[in-house]
Amino acid sequence: MKLKLKQVGPRKMEVVSDDWSFVVDLKEKFGGENSGPNPSELTAAAVASCQVLTGVVWASRRHGIELRGLEAEVEWEYGEKPERISRIDVVIRNAASQLEDKVRPFTGIARGCTVSKTLKIPPETSLKVE
């Protein structure tokens, strides 16, 4: 899997795949234009969307329940030493009434999404500057 990133402003990157693109930008207080999500916002959004979509797929495949009208809210906190996102809280709305007695297993499955597992068991990373 591969994405390409290209600097399109002093503090702005365009993320490009074969089929779509979007902009990552810093807040104005950091010299950006705030024209797109910053990396921390992308991280929080990745966790929330992964949890929701993992639960949606599980409900459909395992129980034949096509969840509709779901909404999610994600909040995060910054920590220090090292500077990082130290907490991410996700709330998924409009699901419990559709899941009935399957809320607890849905929650467990959603927590086990790929992005959440990646944060719990960090991948090997490398950086090469050319």
C-alpha positions in Angstrom: 0.0 0.0 0.0 1.4 3.4 -0.9 0.3 7.0 -0.8 2.3 10.0 -2.1 2.6 13.3 -0.3 3.6 16.5 -1.9 4.3 19.9 -0.3 1.7 22.4 -1.7 2.3 25.3 0.8 4.7 26.3 3.5 2.9 24.1 6.1 0.6 22.1 3.8 0.9 18.6 2.3 -1.3 17.0 -0.3 -1.9 13.3 0.2 -2.5 11.5 -3.1 -3.6 8.0 -4.0 -4.5 6.6 -7.4 -8.2 7.5 -6.8 -8.4 10.5 -4.4 -6.5 13.2 -2.6 -6.8 15.5 0.4 -4.8 18.2 2.1 -3.1 18.1 5.5 -2.4 21.5 7.0 -1.3 23.0 10.2 -3.3 25.4 12.3 -2.6 29.1 11.7 -0.8 29.4 15.1 1.8 27.0 13.6 2.1 28.9 10.3 -0.4 26.8 8.4 -3.7 27.9 6.8 -6.0 25.5 8.6 -7.3 24.4 5.2 -7.4 20.7 6.1 -6.9 18.4 9.1 -3.6 18.3 10.9 -1.7 15.1 11.6 -3.2 14.8 15.1 -6.7 15.3 13.8 -6.1 12.6 11.2 -4.9 10.2 13.9 -8.0 10.7 16.0 -10.3 10.5 12.9 -8.5 7.3 11.8 -9.2 5.7 15.2 -12.9 6.7 15.2 -13.6 5.8 11.6 -11.8 2.5 11.9 -13.8 1.6 15.0 -17.1 2.6 13.5 -16.5 0.8 10.1 -15.1 -2.3 11.8 -18.2 -2.6 13.9 -20.4 -1.9 10.8 -18.8 -4.7 8.8 -19.0 -7.1 11.8 -22.7 -6.4 12.3 -23.4 -7.0 8.7 -21.3 -10.1 8.1 -21.9 -11.8 11.4 -25.5 -10.8 12.2 -27.1 -9.5 9.0 -27.6 -6.1 10.6 -27.1 -3.2 8.2 -26.4 -0.3 10.5 -27.7 3.1 9.3 -27.4 6.7 10.4 -24.4 6.2 12.7 -22.5 9.2 14.0 -19.3 9.3 16.0 -17.5 11.9 18.0 -13.8 11.7 18.8 -11.9 13.8 21.4 -8.3 13.6 22.2 -5.8 15.0 24.7 -2.1 15.8 24.3 0.5 14.5 26.6 4.0 15.5 27.3 7.3 13.7 27.8 7.2 12.7 25.0 4.8 15.1 23.3 2.1 12.9 21.8 -1.6 12.2 21.7 -2.1 10.7 25.2 -5.8 9.8 25.1 -8.5 9.3 22.4 -12.1 8.9 23.3 -14.7 7.8 20.7 -18.5 7.8 21.1 -20.6 6.0 18.5 -24.2 7.2 18.3 -27.4 5.7 16.8 -26.0 2.1 17.1 -27.3 0.7 20.3 -31.0 0.6 19.3 -30.1 -1.1 16.1 -27.9 -3.7 17.8 -30.1 -4.5 20.7 -28.3 -7.3 22.7 -25.2 -7.1 20.5 -23.8 -3.8 21.8 -21.2 -5.4 24.0 -19.7 -7.6 21.3 -19.9 -4.7 18.8 -17.9 -2.6 21.3 -15.2 -5.3 21.6 -15.0 -5.8 17.9 -14.8 -2.1 17.2 -12.0 -1.6 19.8 -10.0 -4.2 17.9 -9.9 -2.4 14.6 -6.6 -2.2 12.7 -5.8 1.4 13.6 -6.5 0.8 17.3 -4.3 -2.4 17.3 -1.6 -0.5 15.5 -1.5 2.1 18.3 -1.4 -0.6 20.9 1.3 -2.6 19.1 3.4 0.0 17.2 4.7 -1.0 13.8 8.3 -0.8 12.8 8.9 2.5 11.2 11.7 3.8 9.1 12.6 7.3 7.7 15.0 8.0 4.9 15.8 11.6 3.9 16.9 12.0 0.3 
